[in-house]
Each structure stands twice: as structure tokens, then as C-alpha cells.
Amino acid sequence: CRSAVLEARVFWRFVGSMMCVAAACAVLVVWRQRALDRRALEKVRKQIESI
């Protein structure tokens, strides 16, 4: 049977790694959204120029 201290250490290591993964995913989502927004603005700009 593991000690409570070791269990706590493993738990907090897991929580920390999940926080890092969540932060990385959030950064990727923001980056992707900005790229898509730029692409949409470029399409609108081209449509306006063609009028």
C-alpha cells in the first residue's frame, strides 16, 4: 500500500501536467481562431474590392 504522501505527490503531478495541457490547448485555440478571423477578413476585403 502506498503512503499518503506519495499518493498526494502523484496526484499533484498529474494535476500540474493536466493544467499545462489545458493551457497549451487554450493557446492553440486562440491562435487558430485568430488565423481563421484573418482569413475571413481577407475574403470580405476581396469581395468589397471586386464591387
C-alpha positions as CSV (number, residue, x, y, z in Angstrom):
1,C,0.0,0.0,0.0
2,R,1.4,3.4,-1.0
3,S,1.9,6.1,1.6
4,A,-0.4,9.1,1.6
5,V,2.5,11.5,0.9
6,L,3.4,9.6,-2.3
7,E,-0.2,9.5,-3.4
8,A,-0.5,13.2,-2.9
9,R,2.7,13.9,-4.9
10,V,1.5,11.7,-7.8
11,F,-1.9,13.5,-7.7
12,W,-0.4,17.0,-7.8
13,R,2.0,16.0,-10.5
14,F,-1.0,14.8,-12.6
15,V,-3.0,18.0,-11.9
16,G,0.0,20.1,-12.9
17,S,0.5,18.2,-16.1
18,M,-3.2,18.5,-17.0
19,M,-3.1,22.2,-16.3
20,C,-0.1,22.5,-18.7
21,V,-2.0,20.5,-21.4
22,A,-5.1,22.7,-20.9
23,A,-3.0,25.9,-21.2
24,A,-1.4,24.6,-24.4
25,C,-4.7,23.7,-25.9
26,A,-6.1,27.2,-25.0
27,V,-3.2,28.9,-26.7
28,L,-3.7,26.7,-29.8
29,V,-7.4,27.5,-29.9
30,V,-6.8,31.3,-29.6
31,W,-4.1,31.1,-32.3
32,R,-6.4,29.1,-34.7
33,Q,-9.3,31.5,-34.1
34,R,-7.1,34.5,-35.0
35,A,-5.9,32.7,-38.2
36,L,-9.5,32.0,-39.2
37,D,-10.6,35.6,-38.4
38,R,-7.8,36.9,-40.6
39,R,-8.8,34.6,-43.4
40,A,-12.4,35.7,-43.2
41,L,-11.5,39.4,-43.2
42,E,-9.3,38.8,-46.3
43,K,-12.3,37.2,-48.1
44,V,-14.5,40.1,-47.2
45,R,-11.9,42.6,-48.3
46,K,-11.5,40.9,-51.7
47,Q,-15.3,40.8,-52.2
48,I,-15.5,44.5,-51.4
49,E,-12.7,45.3,-53.8
50,S,-14.3,43.4,-56.6
51,I,-17.5,45.5,-56.4
